[in-house]
Amino acid sequence: MTHAIGRRKTSVARVYLKSGKGNIKVNKKNYKEYFPTNLLQYKLEQAQKLVSMSNDFDIDVNVFGGGLNGQAEAIRLAIARAVVKLDETHKSILRKEGLITRDPRMVERKKPGQRKARKKTQFSKR
């Protein structure tokens, strides 16, 4: 059994890989039920399909925070990290597709005296 963590924006995903038939459960639900769109489902399957390990492991995921897209990308990173833990030779394949790199972009904080992070109140000359 292998464990890995992935993060994206404010989402945090903990992934547990154990040998099995290729079932993916997200928060104790089937991933196709949890992520309704094909794009989000593809993001979960991407790392395994690249290294052709899609039917070797059962994946159990705990994810919280953020929206569905951020959660899907956090899970994708965690699965990629877990696959690399199992076999280091897959790292170059996954890195080429950009699945090993953690995306650092976060929401910028709101500053005092401004309406949002960058939006300011209207300037009046007179």
ChimeraX attribute file (.defattr): number of C-alpha atoms within 10 A of each C-alpha:
attribute: neighborCount
match mode: 1-to-1
recipient: residues
	/A:1	11
	/A:2	15
	/A:3	18
	/A:4	20
	/A:5	21
	/A:6	24
	/A:7	23
	/A:8	23
	/A:9	18
	/A:10	14
	/A:11	20
	/A:12	22
	/A:13	27
	/A:14	19
	/A:15	28
	/A:16	19
	/A:17	21
	/A:18	15
	/A:19	12
	/A:20	11
	/A:21	12
	/A:22	17
	/A:23	14
	/A:24	21
	/A:25	18
	/A:26	21
	/A:27	14
	/A:28	11
	/A:29	13
	/A:30	13
	/A:31	21
	/A:32	15
	/A:33	11
	/A:34	15
	/A:35	19
	/A:36	11
	/A:37	10
	/A:38	9
	/A:39	11
	/A:40	20
	/A:41	16
	/A:42	14
	/A:43	18
	/A:44	24
	/A:45	18
	/A:46	18
	/A:47	26
	/A:48	20
	/A:49	12
	/A:50	14
	/A:51	15
	/A:52	10
	/A:53	13
	/A:54	17
	/A:55	13
	/A:56	15
	/A:57	19
	/A:58	18
	/A:59	22
	/A:60	20
	/A:61	24
	/A:62	16
	/A:63	20
	/A:64	16
	/A:65	14
	/A:66	14
	/A:67	11
	/A:68	16
	/A:69	16
	/A:70	20
	/A:71	26
	/A:72	27
	/A:73	24
	/A:74	30
	/A:75	29
	/A:76	28
	/A:77	29
	/A:78	28
	/A:79	31
	/A:80	29
	/A:81	25
	/A:82	21
	/A:83	24
	/A:84	17
	/A:85	15
	/A:86	12
	/A:87	9
	/A:88	10
	/A:89	12
	/A:90	17
	/A:91	17
	/A:92	12
	/A:93	14
	/A:94	22
	/A:95	12
	/A:96	10
	/A:97	12
	/A:98	13
	/A:99	21
	/A:100	21
	/A:101	13
	/A:102	14
	/A:103	14
	/A:104	8
	/A:105	8
	/A:106	9
	/A:107	8
	/A:108	9
	/A:109	9
	/A:110	12
	/A:111	12
	/A:112	8
	/A:113	8
	/A:114	12
	/A:115	12
	/A:116	13
	/A:117	12
	/A:118	11
	/A:119	10
	/A:120	11
	/A:121	10
	/A:122	8
	/A:123	6
	/A:124	5
	/A:125	4
	/A:126	3
